[in-house]
Amino acid sequence: MFKKTLSLALVASFSHLFAAETDAAKHFAKEKIVPNNITILDKKSPDFLLGKQTHINMKFVPQDAPDMYFKAGVRIQGTLESKQTDYNDPNKADTSTQDAYLRRVRLEIGAGFGKHTSFTMDIRNDKSNYGIENTEGQFSVGDAYLKIKKPFGNAPVNFKLYRAKIDVSRTETVKSAYVIDYDRPYVADAAAQYISLNRRGANLQMYGNWHEKVHYQVAFGSASSPEKILDAAGSKTADATLDDQSFFYGGKLRLSPFDGWEETRRTETYFGIGKHFSVGAAYWIVPTVKGTVENGGVSAPFDLNRRLVNLELSAHYHGAFIQAEYFKFYDAVKVWDPLKNGGNIETGTSSGWYVTGEYVFADFYYVAPFFRYESWNRFEEADGYDLTSAVAGVNWYLRGNSTKVGFNYQRDDFGKNTGDRKVDYFRLTSQWFF
């Protein structure tokens, strides 16, 4: 009798314990409590010599709020450079310099506040130790934007607020960790300053895509300063005073018309995977930029209506990649310095283009030769304002973009009024990020 009573008591105890465990499991499932989760590797990445590529930034997901996250990571690009400058003017001495500098140094962080909102920013000190002066540079804020993702359900509508890139150029929009050559084309860099400061002055933008076939972005916000806009000779304002400046506004439309060739992400490095074809056009405008520039006691007013047209084409098929862009600048300034132009500020048009390509040998340790050619007429209403640049090199993706090294040669030819010189660069580059 005693044994039977003891057995019944034990069975009852285990039943209560099992029921309690079941209730606890249901509670945790209901509350969506998940184990602590930290990730960094890109599971879709190929296996490179040093392993799979990492995502940009390590991601931490809290145990009690799985829809939230925190990201943190670093990016560093180093360059060893030999530069030879040959002046066409026999009265100027040719120069030769060697330099080692950090092309980009960045600390990146991000935070997810829920299913629809997140924040991304970075702190940077680019071109640290640059030049024979060994300039240290200064830390500044790059991206700093709040993203609101699909607030209206499946409608192709998203928002970014504050410091986010406007799409003035494909290569300028692609993250610098994903570009083939760390130094982008001159004409694209000019576009990055022409409308909005560093193409990410404080702005509000709406963007999205329809089945990856149609991508769009529209935005308005703070325009760039004249002090950041180079004239046709490549010089900044002598001394500018702004009296009136409007917001910029505009947008970009991109199409992937062929089934199976949709552009699903903005990058220049595909590592021989997949295929895409995309074309796009953008129009950006700053309706009003009024002020005065002064130098040596001579001042001149300016009243600009800056406009930028950008056309882009990109495609890749497994290891082969091609990208080309065209730019047209309206109300480009010939010479900012009134002393050099009869006390006046003359404006006109400027246009340029570039094409770049790469081939990745996925079966040969992801070695990838590449090229780029650029032609830019910085002031079409006068002669001698041309610039051409040619680059050839090779990258070795040791761990995708997470770890790569490269070598390239660049030849720049500046016209009579843009420097009147030829410049040869030899560069050894490297990149690390996680």
N, C-alpha and C positions, 0 to 999 in steps of 0.2 A: 504493500500500500504506500509506504514511504517512497519507494523508487518510482512508482507511477506518478505520485504527486510532484516529485522533483523533475521528472521528465516533462510533465505538462507545464511546469513553471519555466523551464529552459526554453521550450518551444514558444511560449508566450513572449518571453524576453527577446528572443531572436526575431520574432514577428514584428514586435514594436520597433526594434532596431532597424530592420529592413524597411519598414514603413517610413521611419524617420529619414533614412538615407534617400529613399525615393522622393519624399517631399522636398528634401534639400536640393536634389538634382533638378527637380521641377522648378524650384525657386531660382536657382542659378541660371537655368535655361531661360526662364521668364525674364530675368534681369539682364540677360545677355552678357553675363560676366565671363570673360575669356582669360586664358593664361596670359601673363605678360609677354608681349611680342616685340622683338627687335629685329629689323631686317635691313639688309644692305645689298645683297647680291641680286642681279638681274637674272631671273631664272630662264628668260628667253634668250639670253646671250649665248653666242657660240663659245666653245672652249678654246681660249687663246693660250699662248705659251705659258702665261703666268696665271691662268684660271679665267673664270667668268668675269665679265665686266660688272662693275658695281652700278647701282643707281646713284644719281646725284643726291648725296646726303644720306646719313643713316636715319632710319625711321623708328621712333619709339611710340608704341601704342599702349596707353594706360589700361590697367586691368579692369577698372570700374567704369570706363567710358570708351568702348571700342570704336566709336565714331569720331573720336578726337585723336590727335597725334602731335608729336613734336619731331622736327627734323633738324639735323645739324651736320655740317660737313665743311671740307676745305677744298680749295683749288689752287694749284700753283703751276705756272708755266715759266720755264727758264730758257734763256737764249744766250748763246755765245755767238758773237757777230764780228765779222771783218768787213769794213766799209771803205771803198775807194771812190773818191770824187774827182772827176776830170772836168775842168771848166773849159768851155769853148773860147773864152776870153783869154788870150795869151798873157794878159797883165795880172791874171789871178793865179795864185799858186795852187796846184793840185794838192789834195790832202788824203791821208790814209789813217784810219783809226781802227782800233780793236776794242771791243767792249763785251762785258758780261753783265747781264741785268735780268731782273725778274719781270717778265712781260706782263703777267697778271698774278696777283696775290689776293685771295679772297676768302672770307669767312662767310658761310651761307647758313641761314636758319629759316625755318618755316614752322607754322603751327596750324593745325586743323581744329576748327571750333565746332564742327559738326558735319552733317552730310552735305551742307551747301556752302559753307564759308571756310576760308583759309587765308593765311597771311604768309607772304614770302618776302625776304629781304636779304641783302648782303652788304658787307663792309669790305672795301677794297683799297689797295694801294698799288695801282698798276704802274708799270715802267719804273719800278724802284731800282736805284743805282744805275739809271740810264745815262748814257753819254759820257764824254770825257770829264764832265763836271761831277759825275757820280751822284746825280740828283736823287735824293731819297724819296721825293714825292710826298703826298699827303693822303691820309685815310679819308674816304668819303663814302657816302651811301649810294649804292647802285639801284637795284630794284628795291621797292618798298610798297607793295600793293596788296590790297584786300581783294580776294576773288570770291564772287558769288556764283556758284555753279548751278545751273538749271533751276532757278527759283520757281519756274512755271511748269514743272513736270518735265515732259519729254520735248517741249518746245525748244528749238535750237537757239536759245537765248542765254547768254552768260554775261557777267559784268566784271570789270576790273576798275578799282578806284585807286587814286594816288599815283605813285611812280611806277608805271608799267610801260613797256615798249609799245610805240605805235609802229605799224608795219610800213615803214618807208622803203624797205629793201629786204629781200629774202635773206641775204647773207648777214645783214645787220640784225635781223630778228632771230636767226639761229643762235642758240647759246654758244658762247665762245669756246666752251669745252667740246663742242661738236663741229667746229669749223675745220676745214682741211689745212688752211694756212692761218696762223695766229694773227698776222697782219692783213686785215681786209683791204680790198681795193680802195684807192684814193677817192674815187668818185662816190663809192658807197659811204665812206666816212664823212664826206661832205654832205651827203643826204641826211646822215644821222644828226647833223647840227642845223640843217637848213630850216626846219619847221619847228622843232621842239628841242630843248636843251638835252643833249645826249639821247635823243629820240624817246625820252621818258620823263619830260617835265610833267609836273602834277597834272593829271588828266582823268577824265571819266570815259570809259569805252565799253561798248557792247560788241559781242562777237559770238560766233558759233558756226556750226556746219550742218548741212543737210545730207545725211547718209555718206559723209566724207566726200560727196560729189561737189558740193558748193560750200565754200568757206567765205566768211565775211568778217570785216571789222569796221566799225565806225567809231569816231572819237572826237573829243574837243578838249582843250585845256590850255595850259601855259605855253606860250611861244618861246622860242630861243632868243637869246640876247645877241645884238649885233657884234658884241665883243667875241662871240664864238663863231661868227660867220666869216670865213676867209674870203678875201677878194680874189680876182682872177689871177693875181700874182702870187697868191698863197699867203698874204699878210693879213693880220687882224687890224681892227680899227686903231687909229692913233689914240684917240680919246673920244668916246661916244657918250652923249647925253640923250636919253630917251625922253620924249615928250608925250608920246601916245603909242600904245601897242594893244592890239586886239588879241582875243583867243585864236588859236589855230583850230581848224576843223577839217574833216575829210574822212577818207576810208579806203579800204582795199577789198577787192573781190577776187577769189581764186577758184579755178575750176579743175576738176579731174574727170574729163569726159568719158574715159574708156573704162569699161567694166573690168575689175580685177587689177586696175592700175591706179587706185585711189591713193592720194597722199594722206597718210594717217598721222604723221609727225614731222616736225620741222627739224631737219638735220642735214648735214652734208656727208655724213659717214654712215654707211649701211652695211659694211662688212660682207658684201656679197649675198645678202639675204633679200629675197622678194623683188618687187618692181613697183615703179610709180611713174606717173606722168602728170604734170601740173602746169597750168598757165595762170597768170594773174595780172591785174592792173590796179594802180592806186592813184589817187589824186588828193593832194594835201595843199592847204592854203592858209597863209597868215594875211588877212586883208589889209591890215594897217600896221606899219612900223614907221613912226616918224621921230625925227630927232636931229641932232647936230653932231658933226665930228670936227675936231680941232687939232691942229698941230702947228707949232711954231708961230702962234698968233694968227694963223689963217683958219677960219671956220667955214663950214659948208653944211647946208641943210640936206636931209634926205627924207624921202617919202616913198616907202617901198610897199609893194603888194607881192609878197613872196609866194610863189606857187611851185609845186614839185609834181611831176608826173613820173611814175615808175612802172615799168613793164618787166615781168619775170617769166622765165621758163625753166623748169627743172625736170629731170627724168633719171631713173636708174633701172638697170636690168641686171640683176645679180651683181657681179663685180664691177660693172661699168656705171659711171655716174657723170652727168653733164648738167651744168647750170649756167644760165646767162641772164643778164639784166641790162636794161636801158634806162637812162635818167635824163630828164629835161628840167632845167632850172630856169624860172622866169624872174625877172628883176634881180639878176645877178649883178654884183657891184664890180666894176672894172678896177678901180683903185680907191681904197678907203682914205688914203692920205690926200687931203686937198692940195698940199704943196706940190704933188706930183701930177696933178691933172687940172691946172689952171684955176684952182679954187673951187672946182665943181666935183660932184659925185655923179658919175656916169653909170648908167645901168644898161643891161642887155640880156642876152640869153646864153645859156651854157648847156652842153649836152655831152654825154659819155656813155660808154658801155664796157662790159667785160664778159668773158666766158672762161669758165674753169671746168676741169674734168679730173677724174681719178679712176684708176683701175686697181681693185683689191685682188691680190692673189691669195684666195682663201686656202688653197692647198699648199702654199709656200709661206707658212707662218704669218699670214696677213701682212705681207709687205705690199705697199701701195704707192706706186709712182703717180705724180700728179703734175698739172700745169695750170697756168692762168695767163691770160693776155688781156690788157686793158688799154683803152684809148679814150681820152677825155679832152675836149675842146673847152677850155675854161671861160672863153669869151668869144662868141661866134662873130661879133661885129668888128673884130680886129684880128690882124695876123700875129703870130708868135705866142699865142696863149695855149698851145697844145702840150699834152703830156702823154707819153706811152710807157707802159710797164709790162715786163714779161717775167714770169716766175716758172721755174721747173724744180722739182724736188721729189723726195720719197719719204713716206712715213712708214713706221713699223709699229703696228698695234700689238704691243706685248700683252695687254689686258684690255683690249678695246680702247675706248677713250680714257679709261681709268689710269692706264699707264701706257704712254707711247713716246717714242723718240723719232726725230726726223732730221733731214738735211735738205736745204734748198738754196738755190742761186737765184738772185733777182737783179734785173737790169732796168733802171729807170732812165728815161730820156726826156729832159725838161726843155721846153721851147725857149725862145729868146727872151720872152717876158715872164716866164715862170721859173726862171733860175739859170737858164742857158748853160746846162751842165749835164753830164752823164754820171750815174752813180751805180756802182756794182756792190752787191751784198752777198756774202756767204754766211749762212746761218746754220748752227746746230741747235736744235730745239728739243724740249722735253716737256711732258705734262704728267701731273699726278692729281687725282681727285678721288674723294669718296664722300 
